[in-house]
Amino acid sequence: ICEREKERLIALESIIDLLSFVSRRVEAERMPLYLIFCNYKNEYLESVGFLGLIRSCRGGVEGAWESALKLLPVSAEVARELGYFGKTLGLLAHADQTERIKACLSFLKDERVTLMQTLPPRQKSIKSVSVLCGSLLAIILI
């Protein structure tokens, strides 16, 4: 359970980093989406195949976005928000796209804070239960 929660946090942080990168490139350079994704590097998103899938779709990123999302261990709320974001990716006017990216980033950062607050108590509970089970097993064996 603990490892799964850590992976969810890593995935969330990686997507936040990706959208921050996209935001900077769209705002400052007005770079095409395909080139933005080709220039972005993230070890986790590469390892799960997310970026590879996005980069393989030269015509439109929005089609590959939905398939790539299925590779990430995120909550249903995060998946829904990212799904909606992907449907609008590259289809909005520049100002609207920029606002949509900022709104999505804000939501994801709030989710990250929530996840980070719940992770330490869960880790502590899991450790306590593990120690208790180990102690019980030792008593039974004695």
C-alpha positions as CSV (number, residue, x, y, z in Angstrom):
1,I,0.0,0.0,0.0
2,C,2.8,2.4,1.0
3,E,4.7,1.8,-2.3
4,R,1.5,2.4,-4.3
5,E,0.9,5.7,-2.5
6,K,4.5,6.8,-3.2
7,E,4.1,6.0,-6.8
8,R,0.9,8.0,-7.0
9,L,2.8,10.9,-5.5
10,I,5.7,10.5,-8.0
11,A,3.2,10.3,-10.9
12,L,1.4,13.4,-9.7
13,E,4.6,15.4,-9.2
14,S,5.8,14.3,-12.7
15,I,2.6,15.5,-14.3
16,I,2.8,18.8,-12.4
17,D,6.3,19.2,-13.7
18,L,5.2,18.3,-17.3
19,L,2.3,20.9,-17.2
20,S,4.6,23.5,-15.8
21,F,7.0,22.9,-18.7
22,V,4.2,23.1,-21.2
23,S,2.9,26.3,-19.6
24,R,6.3,28.0,-19.9
25,R,6.7,26.9,-23.5
26,V,3.2,27.9,-24.5
27,E,3.4,31.3,-22.8
28,A,6.9,32.3,-23.7
29,E,7.7,30.7,-27.0
30,R,4.3,29.6,-28.5
31,M,6.0,26.3,-29.4
32,P,3.9,23.6,-31.1
33,L,2.7,20.9,-28.7
34,Y,4.6,18.1,-30.5
35,L,7.9,19.9,-30.1
36,I,7.1,20.7,-26.5
37,F,6.6,17.0,-25.7
38,C,9.7,16.1,-27.7
39,N,11.9,18.5,-25.7
40,Y,10.5,17.5,-22.3
41,K,12.4,14.9,-20.2
42,N,11.2,13.1,-17.1
43,E,12.5,9.8,-15.9
44,Y,9.3,8.5,-14.4
45,L,7.0,9.5,-17.3
46,E,9.6,7.9,-19.7
47,S,9.7,4.7,-17.7
48,V,6.0,4.1,-17.6
49,G,5.7,4.9,-21.3
50,F,3.6,8.0,-21.0
51,L,6.0,10.3,-22.9
52,G,6.7,7.7,-25.5
53,L,3.0,7.3,-26.3
54,I,2.5,11.1,-26.5
55,R,5.5,11.5,-28.8
56,S,4.4,8.8,-31.1
57,C,1.3,10.7,-32.1
58,R,2.6,13.3,-34.5
59,G,-0.8,14.4,-35.7
60,G,-2.5,15.4,-32.5
61,V,-1.4,15.0,-28.9
62,E,-5.0,15.0,-27.6
63,G,-5.7,11.5,-29.0
64,A,-2.7,9.9,-27.4
65,W,-3.2,11.8,-24.1
66,E,-6.2,9.6,-23.1
67,S,-4.3,6.4,-23.7
68,A,-1.2,7.7,-22.0
69,L,-3.3,8.6,-18.9
70,K,-4.2,5.0,-18.4
71,L,-0.5,4.3,-17.7
72,L,-0.4,6.5,-14.6
73,P,-1.5,5.4,-11.1
74,V,-3.5,8.5,-10.3
75,S,-6.8,8.9,-8.4
76,A,-10.1,9.0,-10.3
77,E,-10.4,12.8,-9.7
78,V,-7.0,13.5,-11.1
79,A,-7.6,11.2,-14.1
80,R,-10.9,13.0,-14.8
81,E,-9.3,16.4,-14.6
82,L,-6.3,15.4,-16.8
83,G,-8.7,13.7,-19.2
84,Y,-10.7,16.9,-19.7
85,F,-7.4,18.8,-20.0
86,G,-6.3,16.4,-22.8
87,K,-9.5,16.9,-24.7
88,T,-8.8,20.6,-24.9
89,L,-5.1,20.4,-25.5
90,G,-4.1,22.3,-28.6
91,L,-7.7,23.1,-29.5
92,L,-8.2,26.3,-27.6
93,A,-7.1,29.8,-28.4
94,H,-3.7,30.7,-26.9
95,A,-5.1,32.7,-23.9
96,D,-7.7,30.1,-23.2
97,Q,-5.1,27.3,-23.4
98,T,-2.9,29.2,-21.0
99,E,-5.7,29.6,-18.5
100,R,-6.7,26.0,-18.8
101,I,-3.1,24.9,-18.1
102,K,-3.0,27.1,-15.0
103,A,-6.4,25.8,-13.7
104,C,-5.2,22.2,-14.2
105,L,-1.9,22.9,-12.4
106,S,-3.8,24.5,-9.5
107,F,-6.0,21.5,-9.1
108,L,-3.0,19.1,-9.3
109,K,-1.0,21.0,-6.8
110,D,-3.9,20.9,-4.3
111,E,-4.2,17.1,-4.9
112,R,-0.5,16.8,-4.2
113,V,-0.8,18.7,-0.9
114,T,-3.7,16.4,0.1
115,L,-1.8,13.3,-0.8
116,M,1.4,14.4,1.0
117,Q,-0.6,15.1,4.2
118,T,-2.2,11.6,4.2
119,L,1.0,9.7,3.3
120,P,3.0,10.0,6.6
121,P,0.1,8.8,8.8
122,R,-0.5,5.9,6.5
123,Q,3.1,4.9,6.6
124,K,3.2,5.1,10.4
125,S,0.0,2.9,10.6
126,I,1.5,0.3,8.2
127,K,4.7,0.2,10.2
128,S,2.8,-0.2,13.4
129,V,0.7,-3.1,12.0
130,S,3.8,-4.8,10.6
131,V,5.6,-4.6,14.0
132,L,2.4,-5.9,15.7
133,C,2.1,-8.8,13.3
134,G,5.8,-9.6,13.7
135,S,5.5,-9.6,17.5
136,L,2.4,-11.8,17.4
137,L,4.2,-14.2,15.2
138,A,7.2,-14.3,17.5
139,I,4.9,-15.0,20.5
140,I,3.2,-17.8,18.6
141,L,6.5,-19.4,17.7
142,I,7.8,-19.2,21.3
